[in-house]
Every structure is written in C-alpha cells, then in structure tokens.
Amino acid sequence: MKALLLTREYPPHIYGGAGVVVGQLAQALSRLMAVEVRCFGERSPAEAAAAVSVRGYTPWDRVGPGKDGPRYAPALETLSIALAMARDPVDADVAHAHTWYADMAGLWIRTLHRIPLCVTLHSMEPLRPWKADQLGSGYLLSSWIEKTAVEAADRVIAVSRQMRQDILAHFRVDPDRVVVLHNGIDPDLFRRTEAKDVLARRGVREPYVLFVGRITDQKGIFHLLEAAPKLPAGVQVVLCASAPDTPEIEARLKRRLPEHPNVVWIGEMIPVVEVVQLYSHAAVFVCPSVYEPFGLINLEAMACETPVVASAVGGILEVVEDGTTGLLVEPARPDALAAAIRGLLDDPGRRRAMGQAGRRRVEAHFSWASVATGTREVYEAAKADFARSVEA
C-alpha cells in the first residue's frame, strides 16, 4: 500500500500542531508502507526522492493575498494549490487530507484518480467562528470546503471522542465512517532534560508557568494574561507564542504586555530542543484553550514530566487525567485558572508526582507506532469500501 498525505504544513515549515502531527505520522507510516506528502510551499527536488517523498506546491499569483489583497484571498489561494496537487500523477492507494486547507485537493484526487479519501480533522470550522476575523467571507468558503470533503470522504478520522460527536452533530456523515485515532508523540524527542542554557538566553527564570501555542482567541492566551496578576510574586508567566491569526490580535497582545511585568513573551516558533528545556523546567504548563480538539502540547509537557493545568474541553479531557497528571478547569475563567496554578505552585511534591504520572501515560498510550498501525487499518477499510462503491 502507498499513502498520499495532503497538508498545508510539513516540517520544517510548521506553525501549529497539525504540521507536527503530519510530520510524525508520515515518518511512522513510512515504516509500514510507501508514503508521499504534498504540502504548501516550495520544497527542494531532493525531498521528492527521500524515504518520505515530499512535493511542494505554490499558489497562482493572481489569487495570492498580496499586500492589499482581500481577507478572503487565502481561501482562494488554497483552492489554486489544491488544483495543482490534483493535477499531478497519483500512484497511491489512498489519499489522506489534513485540515480544510488540503481537503479539496483530497476530494478532487479521489474523483480524478479513483482512490479512497480519508480526512483527518484537527479542528472544525463550525466551532471556530472567530476565523471570520482572519478570513472574512473566506470563512464561508473554508467551511464549505470542509463540509463537502468530510461528507464525501470514505473515512473521517477524529482526533478525540468529543470531536467525533461534534462531527456527527455538524455534518451529514455515516457514523460507521467516523473513527477516533488520538494523535501521538515521540517520547524520545520530548523527554525531560537538565540543560538550562535556553532559559538564561531567553530571559526566563524559575519558577515560571509556561504557555506554548498560537496567538489566537482559541488558545485562551488572554485569559492567562488575566490570571497572571493573581499568581504569587516572583512567578514568571512565559508565553512561547507566535503565528498570530491576524495582525490585529498580535497588536492586541503587544498592547496588553506592558500591563504584566511578570510576563515574558517569546514571539517565535523555537526549535524542539529549546522548547523541551522550557517544558522541563516549568513549574506548571498551562493550556487555557476555549476550544481544543486534541491538545498535542499537553502531551509534550507531560512527556517532559511537567504537570498540566488545562481547560476541561474537547480532546484535553482524553489526554490530561484530572488530579493525576494535572488539573482541569472550566474554560474562560481566569480566577479558576489562577487558583489551580497557585495550588500546584504551593505543592512541589504533588507537582513532581503529576509530572511522573504524565510521562508514564504518554509512554503507555500515545506512541506513534500504535497510531500508524491504527491509521493503516483505517486505510484498508476505506479501500475496501471504495472498491465496493465502484463495483456498485
């Protein structure tokens, strides 16, 4: 079997969790089958000949956003890349699209090249209405793309049980075609380290509370800022935050930072070796998302033996064990968030026990080898269904 993965992001050019997942999944699948990746952006010719073949695609100039382009331009740009992906020859047995950016490419490939389509939703457009601030009326187009592809797909992969329920509530899709496959993590890559040189270089001092994520209302970053003044004196809040949804939300963050002298902002996507140091020495990792289909960052923190305080939403409920690997709080409640963080800051023994429990949970339940095996089974089922539909 050969799999064709379709994605906007692919390492090293990633800005969010979906890109991390696709990169790790491709490597894990390559141990079981041939894998080709088609992604956004130029790639070197050498990558096409690698063990995981990677081909990059750029948009048509006419539909690119440009300096003064309309907010909906990125949605049209996406469709131009999808056309190019579908136009090239396909020798795979199954197409696997990740996020709405790649969904239409997957649907067109299914139609033109007669292979089954699997779609993984890393988030859902109907549950992210703030995307209208980013795409304008293009949000209507992104929502249509997602809905059309999901309802036509031979298999839909949800990254959590809660997401599966959301998919069935918002899309007309056969429940038998919607399967749950949790994301995984490389426990050798994310492992506690005693090195601290990154902390000194980044102006971080212990004790500190850590946030890692995109600058978006979805991630609850402004709720954490509201909680920051309620933390004990001397505790830093480190925001490892980049990839703003819009220039406006980045400007909003910049305006707020002077009000919080205990906040350190690292405004870039830093290398894994650096973020592992930040995870390893944080007193608490905080994930205050208001919507989180899975929450890969919580696994990364847990793998580095750091206790987690996170919102009790979506897939987080299936990752963080409340009271064992961390604490869950109601979303959009800065007071509750601050109280949970303070409770752990005051109890080093509990923090240590939670961190060790988190590491054990990652090793036992979230390995990429098991995710790849499950994905192969989904491909096989999709292929069998597609063959029956063609015969009919």
Secondary structure, DSSP 8 states (H G I E B T S, - for coil): -EEEEEES-BTTB--SHHHHHHHHHHHHHTTTSEEEEEEES---HHHHTSSEEEEEE---GGGS-TTT--TTHHHHHHHHHHHHHHHS----SEEEEESHHHHHHHHHHHHHH---EEEEESS-GGG-TTHHHHHTTHHHHHHHHHHHHHHH-SEEEESSHHHHHHHHHHS---GGGEEE----B-TTTS------HHHHHHT--SSEEEEEEESSGGGTHHHHHHHGGGS-TT-EEEEEEE--SSHHHHHHHHHHGGG-TTEEEE-S---HHHHHHHHHH-SEEEE--S--SS-HHHHHHHHTT--EEEES-TTHHHHS-BTTTEEEE-TT-HHHHHHHHHHHHT-HHHHHHHHHHHHHHHHHH-BHHHHHHHHHHHHHHHHHHHHHHHH-
